[in-house]
Amino acid sequence: MSKRRGAGVQACASPCGRGEGARGGFLPERLQLARSSSRQVAFPQLRGFRAAGRPKLAVWDLVGRSEKPNWDYHAEVQAFSHRLHENFSLDLLKTAFVNSCYIKAEEARRQGLGLDKEAVALNLQDNTKLSEQGESFSRSYLTQCFEGAYPNLPAKGIGALVDFLNSQELVSYVAQNLSIQDLTLCAEFPVPPNVLQRTFFAVIGALLDSSGPEKTGIFVRDFLIPQLIGKDLFEIWEVINPMGLLVEELTKRNISSPEPRITRQSGVNTVLPVYFVGLYCDKKIIAEGPGETLLAAEEEAARVALRKLYGYTENRRPWDYSKPKQGWAVEKAISSN
Amino acid sequence: MVSSPLRWPLRSLLSSGNRAHLTPATWSTLTSSPKTSSRSWRKEMMDLWPAGRAARRILVRFRPRLRASRGRGCWQFVEEAALDFARRHPGVVLYVSPRPCPAPLLLAEYLNGTVREELVASKSGEEIARLAAKLADQSGLDIIRIRKPFHTANPSVQGQWHPFTNKPSALTVRGPRLPPQ
């Protein structure tokens, strides 16, 4: 039974062949070992009788989706661009997915297989240039967005927000959920997060070259800015001395420095005290914050005051995703690149 | 393998210019395991993915010889409705895999890694088309009971109530009226 089933794993001798650009052709050699074992791969997702008692084929977990059957690279790239509702120029997009580590690994492999020099050289451009373009565009666009939306936020705060949105963790999370890790050509599997980040920025660079800065700006806004939902300013921007920063901000606005007073307290002699400290400028309250100790409460009150000053409170207006006005600072984005 | 005249429509379909979306291929496997989803993660996913449809590729797997009974619906789907489906869902790659298999099925892979299978034995072509459209429109989130049909990222506008809201502060002192300054 298993032999008959095992034979089914063999490469399909389909009359129409596979699409161009498909990697690997038929089953790569190292996977032919799998032929003799049970064809039905038991995946954790399979419910029912097929999941019971079948040996797991661990080799499938070691390779990316592109090395598994049913894969047409060209079709997948096209579907990627349609899924995002963007018009990419497919050449640029394919270049965006090529990483330099892949080129090196492929050339080394070809050399190892004993091909001569002309056959070894791959005629592929890698994505470093597109990636740098994409990253700088994304930074400048996001900086401008935040400067417009939070005019009172200082440059350091805006820099911290932009760094957070362009950080490896976040960008690789976004890229994985857009299935970029399947399309990206990379030497290792699973694709490391820095490669994913580079590829995502390269995709942005490709979009910039294909559709122009406005559409790319909308793309960046749609995929990166929602990652700020539910995040507090000081989770992203580490401020060590909020009281000092607050005093600076208030002196810039010609307001006297704040005086802290206890407004409420409870459970002072217990293991769980809570103090509410209010900060008063000219005897008018500007912020109130809770804490377990008086110092912690004062610091929290300073943070609340800063959030109010910068306009980054929890009850601020949500981000405006409506179409940007014509002639938005497109020129600024290009000139700052 | 695909040589009888009965299969001509299929062959012309597969070798037609619309190669981009209809590719016969070998036996497919599943990708990494689906992410476990808590309900709050699911809500975040619903908020945070403006890409809309989240289906990635759909595989139709069916046995070519069993034309009657169980495989019939699949043949009908592939010969009549599949191109339409591919045109209407350009973001989903459709793979057709006519090979020996225990049961015809539709396998849908989603952007978040989930894979869903639907057995389509003894279903008519139209039902399969509707099923494929449903799978293509789904996001890859697990199908679990939605406890509440609403969610917000800003649950409080005036500030979350806590036991000290609306209680007088320690600084409010009730005493004799202070002299005017």
Interface residues (C-beta under 8 A of the other chain):
Chain A: G8 V9 Q10 A11 C12 A13 S14 P15 C16 R18 G19 F26 L27 R39 V41 F43 P44 Q45 L46 W60 D61 R65 K68 P69 N70 W71 D72 H74 A75 E76 Q78 A79 F80 H82 R83 L84 H85 N177 L178 S179 D182 D222 F223 P226 Q227 I229 G230 R261 I262 T263 R264 Q265 S266 F276 G278 E314 N315 P318
Chain B: M1 V2 R11 L14 S15 R19 A20 H21 T23 P24 A25 T26 W27 S28 T29 L30 T31 S32 S33 P34 E44 D47 L48 W49 P50 A51 G52 R53 R56 R57 L59 P90 G91 V92 V93 Y95 S97 R99 P100 C101 L111 N112 T114 V115 E117 A153 N154 S156 V157 Q158 G159 F164 K167 S169 A170 L171
